[in-house]
Structures are given as structure tokens and as C-alpha cells.
Amino acid sequence: MSKKSNSYYLKEAPIRKAIAHLSIPMMIGISATTIYNLINAYFIGLVHDTNMMSTITLGLTITIVFMAIGNLFGVGGGTYITRLLGSGDKEKGKKIAGYSFYMSLIIGLLIGLVSLFFLSPIAHILGSDAATLTYTKEYAAVLLGGGFSMILNYGLEQLVRAEGASKESMYGMFVGVATSIVLDALFILVLNLHVIGAGLSMVIANLASTAYYVWFLENKSESLKGFLKHFKISLKDQFEIYKIGIAEVFKSAFMIVTTLLLNHFSVQYGDNVLASFGIALRITQLPEFLTMGLFLGAIPLFAYSFASNNTQRLKEALKELTLWIGGISILFALIVYLFRVPVMQLFTDDSAVIKVGLIVLAAQLVSSVFNGFSGLFTGIFEASGLGAQTGVMSTIQGILYIPIVIILHHFYGLTGLIWSMTLTEGIAFVAGLIMLIPYLLKLNNGKLMENQPELAVAE
């Protein structure tokens, strides 16, 4: 049989086959990106400077900012595009893709230009102290100057997935990962650029991925070819993008606040504690990103089934994803926990960093199980165009952490700081489950499309 189109997997392929086609490449690609983050930390670790390791931990906040903006247009635009494709409106899908691309570029360049004038205040806001200030300013300057590349990469990757082209999404990730690993070794170890080299490799790697995605969408896409010709869209269409995308921004904004709180509290216990958080968080990204690959890959399937009013297919997909996310998140959390000591020793030989890092790692692995299901709940709401539920879910994961971390840190010190995220993720999981119940009731009663007449399936 000839090669199946991407729409085949969204529309009619058996559920397991569709999920495998859409999610496995995403799992591989995201895992590869996680491995790059670990390698990035590994190369910095070879310099044997705890201050540098602390610096790249502080810099995570900057990448979260650019991820948030990329998701504004990638998630907001991408889920809308999939719903449009499900209803048969390809031309509007191209316009949404073009608008999302150009707005990502414009905003990225503006933010980068303005922020470069405020490097010192930004470094202090990130949580740097006298020992890390110079490194943080250098690292931040590179990331901020090239931030538009991250915004475009995050956004375009999701536009590619919007039409079910998950393999191509994975290929773009591989392009970035391969580029960054080579450049990390060159910049950090050979040219001794250290944190500047780590930042440069990240920017150039994002540019490489962006170039691939633009090439694919403009030349090979089944539904979005020619998207670069479009920019103007109606206010109504902009609202459809922003009602989902803004929720992602809120979620990321709270992530930024929580990261800054974590940095400021942990640095009070010394750079070794800050470094241990950075290492442990990178390690736990592997099981988290595997489950993330599952539900992110399936979002186009949810959105297409929702827009075409195929409730039976939507229910089957949801059931299958629940089983897979539960199995994978628990299994991998156990595996990583069992090998936690040798894994930590790959990144540092500092006994003080390892001692704290092992506790942080245990707490984060528990969080990763809750996080997998919370991400699935959010993905379902995004795919269905339910902006209110998406916003509630996103803000709960962020805003709740602020009082929890302050209270637990006040009463339990470092122990409270370490377990605050675990408690927050547990509460978010329960809240998401509660909000999912009325969704499932409407799904069983066939009433999900009542408020979406504009997405009636095209005849």
C-alpha cells in the first residue's frame, strides 16, 4: 500500500496505530532534546566550576520565557489549525500559520533588543550572586540576543504537528540536538567559551531546527504549503489563537515565578544546593518528557476528532493515552530512582551537591507522575478549544506553588523547599481530574460541540 497521508492517522487509522504514528516520534524527539540538556550540563560539569553549573540553572528562566511566547502561537495557532483541518478549511489554516510565524519573529526580535539594555538587573532577578553575576550576564546576553530563534523553534514545531506530521517534527528536533551537541563540545571544551559557548550552541541549534521547519511547511506540507504568503487574519481568528495560547503564557509565567522563587530560596543554602536542583531537574525531565511526547503528539488527534464530532474516536484515544501515560511515568520514575546515585555522579563529583541532589531527585520523580496526567488533562482541553478550562488548569499548576513554597520553606526550610513542587503537582492532578469529569459526561452525551458551531464539519 502507498504511503499513508498524515490526515489518515488523524481521521481513520486504528487508535493505537494513530497514537504510535503521532506520539512515538514526539517522544523520541523530546527525549533527544532532554538528552541534549543533560549533555549541555555534562560539558559544563567537565569544567569543574560549580558557579558555571549554577549559571545555566539560573538561565532556565530565560528559556521558559521564550518557550511561553513560542507556545502562545504554537499551541494557540496549532490547535486551531488542527480544528480547521478537521472541519475542512485548509485555506484559513494557512493564514493562521503565517500569522503565527511572523508574530513569533517580530515579538522575539523586540524582546531581545530591549532586554539587552538591562542585563545587570535581569541577572539579579534571575537570582545570581557575586560569584555567578559575571557568568550569568554573559549567558543571559547570548540567550536574549538569540531568543527569537527559540520562539520560532517552539512555535513552528507545533505548527508542523498540527497537521499530524509528527515524524517531521521529530526530524527538526534531531537537527537541533545534533547541532547543539557538536557545538557544545566545540565551544565549551575546545574554544573554552564555557557559558557563552553553551548559550551560543543553544541559539544556533534552534536556528537550525527553525530552518528545517520553515522548509518543510513551505515545500512539503500537505495542508500548510504557502503559509509564508499570509499574515493578516481577522480579530475573531486572533481570538481563537489567543484564548488557548494565553493560557500557555500564564502557565509559563507562573513557571518563571516559581523558578525565580526556587532560585532565590535555594541560593540561601549555597551554590551547591542551587547546582543540585539544576542537575536533578534535568534528570527528571527524561520520564516527564516521555509522557509529554505522548500527550503532545496526541493533541492533533484529539482536536481533529473533536472538530469532526467523532466522539467515539475521541473516547478511545483518551482511554489509550491514560493507560500509556500511567505505565510509562511510573515505570521510568522507578528506573531513574533506582539508578539515582550513578546518574548524579555523571554530572558532579561534589559530595555536597550529590547529597542534596538525591533528595531533590526523589521529590521530582514523584512530581513527574502527577505531571504526566496533568499534562494530558490540559492537552484535552486545549485540543477542544476550551479556553476557560485550559486557563484554570495552567494557572493552578503555577499560582498555587507560590503560597505553598513560601509556607513550606518558612516552616520546614530546605526540606519544605524540595517537596513544595511535589505537593503542588499533586493538587494540580486532583483539580484536573475534577474538571475532566463534566467534560467526559458531555462527551458521553454527545454535547461537546454545542458551543462550537463555527467548526461544523464541512460538507
C-alpha positions, 0 to 999 in steps of 0.5 A, spaced: 500 500 500 502 507 498 504 511 503 499 513 508 497 521 508 498 524 515 490 526 515 489 518 515 492 517 522 488 523 524 481 521 521 481 513 520 487 509 522 486 504 528 487 508 535 493 505 537 496 505 530 494 513 530 497 514 537 504 510 535 504 514 528 503 521 532 506 520 539 512 515 538 516 520 534 514 526 539 517 522 544 523 520 541 524 527 539 523 530 546 527 525 549 533 527 544 532 534 546 532 532 554 538 528 552 541 534 549 540 538 556 543 533 560 549 533 555 549 541 555 550 540 563 555 534 562 560 539 558 559 544 563 560 539 569 567 537 565 569 544 567 569 543 574 566 550 576 560 549 580 558 557 579 558 555 571 553 549 573 549 554 577 549 559 571 545 555 566 540 553 572 539 560 573 538 561 565 532 556 565 528 562 566 530 565 560 528 559 556 521 558 559 520 565 557 521 564 550 518 557 550 511 561 553 511 566 547 513 560 542 507 556 545 502 562 545 502 561 537 504 554 537 499 551 541 494 557 540 495 557 532 496 549 532 490 547 535 486 551 531 489 549 525 488 542 527 480 544 528 480 547 521 483 541 518 478 537 521 472 541 519 475 542 512 478 549 511 485 548 509 485 555 506 484 559 513 489 554 516 494 557 512 493 564 514 493 562 521 500 559 520 503 565 517 500 569 522 503 565 527 510 565 524 511 572 523 508 574 530 513 569 533 519 573 529 517 580 530 515 579 538 522 575 539 526 580 535 523 586 540 524 582 546 531 581 545 533 588 543 530 591 549 532 586 554 539 587 552 539 594 555 538 591 562 542 585 563 545 587 570 538 587 573 535 581 569 541 577 572 539 579 579 532 577 578 534 571 575 537 570 582 545 570 581 550 572 586 557 575 586 560 569 584 555 567 578 553 575 576 559 575 571 557 568 568 550 569 568 550 576 564 554 573 559 549 567 558 543 571 559 546 576 553 547 570 548 540 567 550 536 574 549 540 576 543 538 569 540 531 568 543 527 569 537 530 563 534 527 559 540 520 562 539 520 560 532 523 553 534 517 552 539 512 555 535 513 552 528 514 545 531 507 545 533 505 548 527 508 542 523 504 537 528 498 540 527 497 537 521 499 530 524 506 530 521 509 528 527 515 524 524 517 531 521 517 534 527 521 529 530 526 530 524 527 538 526 528 536 533 534 531 531 537 537 527 537 541 533 540 536 538 545 534 533 547 541 532 547 543 539 551 537 541 557 538 536 557 545 538 557 544 545 563 540 545 566 545 540 565 551 544 565 549 551 571 544 551 575 546 545 574 554 544 573 554 552 567 559 551 564 555 557 557 559 558 557 563 552 559 557 548 553 553 551 548 559 550 551 560 543 550 552 541 543 553 544 541 559 539 544 556 533 541 549 534 534 552 534 536 556 528 537 550 525 531 546 527 527 553 525 530 552 518 528 545 517 521 547 519 520 553 515 522 548 509 518 543 510 511 547 511 513 551 505 515 545 500 512 539 503 506 540 507 500 537 505 495 542 508 500 548 510 504 549 503 504 557 502 503 559 509 509 564 508 504 568 503 499 570 509 499 574 515 493 578 516 487 574 519 481 577 522 480 579 530 475 573 531 481 568 528 486 572 533 481 570 538 481 563 537 489 563 537 489 567 543 484 564 548 488 557 548 495 560 547 494 565 553 493 560 557 500 557 555 503 564 557 500 564 564 502 557 565 509 559 563 509 565 567 507 562 573 513 557 571 518 563 571 515 565 578 516 559 581 523 558 578 525 565 580 522 563 587 526 556 587 532 560 585 532 565 590 530 560 596 535 555 594 541 560 593 540 561 601 543 554 602 549 555 597 551 554 590 551 547 591 544 546 593 542 551 587 547 546 582 543 540 585 536 542 583 539 544 576 542 537 575 536 533 578 531 537 574 534 535 568 534 528 570 527 528 571 525 531 565 527 524 561 520 520 564 516 527 564 518 528 557 516 521 555 509 522 557 509 529 554 511 526 547 505 522 548 500 527 550 503 532 545 503 528 539 496 526 541 493 533 541 492 533 533 488 527 534 484 529 539 482 536 536 481 533 529 476 528 532 473 533 536 472 538 530 469 532 526 464 530 532 467 523 532 466 522 539 467 515 539 474 516 536 475 521 541 473 516 547 478 511 545 484 515 544 483 518 551 482 511 554 489 509 550 493 515 552 491 514 560 493 507 560 500 509 556 501 515 560 500 511 567 505 505 565 510 509 562 511 515 568 511 510 573 515 505 570 521 510 568 520 514 575 522 507 578 528 506 573 531 513 574 530 512 582 533 506 582 539 508 578 539 515 582 546 515 585 550 513 578 546 518 574 548 524 579 555 522 579 555 523 571 554 530 572 558 532 579 563 529 583 561 534 589 559 530 595 555 536 597 551 537 591 550 529 590 547 529 597 542 534 596 541 532 589 538 525 591 533 528 595 531 533 590 531 527 585 526 523 589 521 529 590 521 530 582 520 523 580 514 523 584 512 530 581 513 527 574 507 522 575 502 527 577 505 531 571 504 526 566 496 526 567 496 533 568 499 534 562 494 530 558 488 533 562 490 540 559 492 537 552 484 535 552 482 541 553 486 545 549 485 540 543 477 542 544 478 549 544 476 550 551 479 556 553 476 557 560 478 550 562 485 550 559 486 557 563 484 554 570 488 548 569 495 552 567 494 557 572 493 552 578 499 548 576 503 555 577 499 560 582 498 555 587 506 553 588 507 560 590 503 560 597 505 553 598 513 554 597 513 560 601 509 556 607 513 550 606 520 553 606 518 558 612 516 552 616 520 546 614 526 550 610 530 546 605 526 540 606 519 544 605 523 547 599 524 540 595 517 537 596 513 544 595 513 542 587 511 535 589 505 537 593 503 542 588 503 537 582 499 533 586 493 538 587 494 540 580 492 532 578 486 532 583 483 539 580 484 536 573 481 530 574 475 534 577 474 538 571 475 532 566 469 529 569 463 534 566 467 534 560 467 526 559 459 526 561 458 531 555 462 527 551 458 521 553 452 525 551 454 527 545 454 535 547 461 537 546 460 541 540 454 545 542 458 551 543 462 550 537 458 551 531 463 555 527 467 548 526 461 544 523 464 539 519 464 541 512 460 538 507 
